Amino acid sequence: MAISKKSPYHRIITALRTGVYKLYISTEIYFEIAEKIEEKFKKEVAEAFLDALYVSPYVISSEPVYKWNIISIDPDDNKYVDCAIAANADYIVTNDKHFNILKQVSFPKVECITVEEFMEILKGFE
């Protein structure tokens, strides 16, 4: 939702491109990103974006070695939690309500913030 320059969330992509933050992704997440982008954009746009992710020094591969299975309501979301734990990420950025379960889990602790909260954080780097 942030790829288009017309998107109110495009600042997220710009901040990644300039190294304001690091994005941790696993192979499984990369393929899901590819699938979602290819559904919404032309093939050339999707390929260019995925190539940029692949070569960016601010996109870091983090392959989980353990599956925590914390999100039972939508098990497919666990790939993000597992990656965040493996990377020791500061937080997961999402508006997906399935991740609210993380507030009830004391170990492993994974902080979750909304896209709007992340946009506020990014304002401090402009």
N, C-alpha and C positions, 0 to 999 in steps of 0.2 A: 503494500500500500504506500510505500515511500519512494518508489523508483521514479515515477513521473515528476518532472520539474513543476508540474501544476499541483502536485499533492501538498497539502498542508504539513505533511510529515517528511517532505524531501530533505529537511535539515538533518535528519538521521543519516541519510546516505552521504551527504556532504561532510558531515562530521566524521564518518567512518573513513572516507576518502582522504581526509586531512589528518587522520591519526588522533582525533580527540578521544576516541575510545577504541578498545579492541573487541572484536567479535569472535567468540569461540564457537566453532561448529565441528560436528562429527561428519563422517561420510554419510551417515543416514540422514542427517539434517540437510546437508548439501543437496542430496537427491530430492528431498521434499521441497526445498526452495526451488530447485530447477523445475519440478513438476508444477508448482503453483505459478511461477513466473510464465512458463510456457502456456498455461491456461489463459493468461490475461494479456500477454503481449505477443507481438510478432516474433517469429523464430530468431531473426537477426538481433532484436533487442534483448531477448532472453539470453542468447549466446554471448553477446557482448557483456552483459551484466555478470553472468556466471564466470566468464573469463577474468573479469576485473576482480571478482571475489577470490578466484583461485590464485591470482598473482599478488594480491594485496598483502603488504607486510603487516597489516592490522587485522587480518583475518587469520586466526590461528586454529589449526587442527587440534582437536581434543577428543580422543577416542576413549570412551568409557570402557573400563575393564569389568565393571560390575553393574548389574541392572537392579535398581532399587525398587522399581514397581510401586511407586508412591501414589500415582494417580490411577485409581481403579476405574473411575467413571469413563475415562477415555485413555486407555493404555498406550495409544499412539503418541500421546503427549509426553510420555516418560523419557523419550529420547532427549528432550530438551533439559529435563531435570538431571538425567544421568550425565549429560555433557557438562552442565553447569557445575555439578559436584566434582567431576574429574578435572575440570579446569580451575576449580576454586574461584569461580566467577563471583563478582560482587552481587549480581542479581540477574534475573531473567526479566526481560521486558515483554509484556504481553497484556492484552485486554481479555484474554480467554479466561472465563470464570472457572474452568476446571482446575486452574492453578491455585485457586483460593485454598485448597486443601493444604498447601505448603505452610500456611499460617498456623496450622494445628500440629505440624511436625517439628519436634525439637531437635531431632537428629536423623539424618544430616540436615543442618539448617540451610535452607535455600531461600534467599530473599527474592521477592517478586514485586515488580513495580509496573504501573500502567504505562502505556505509550505516552500519555499526556504528562505523567510525572517525569519520564525520561526527556521529553521535549523541554521541560522546565530546567532540568539539569544542564542540558545542552546550551541553554541561553547564557549560562555562566561562562561559556567558552567563546562567545562571539566577540 
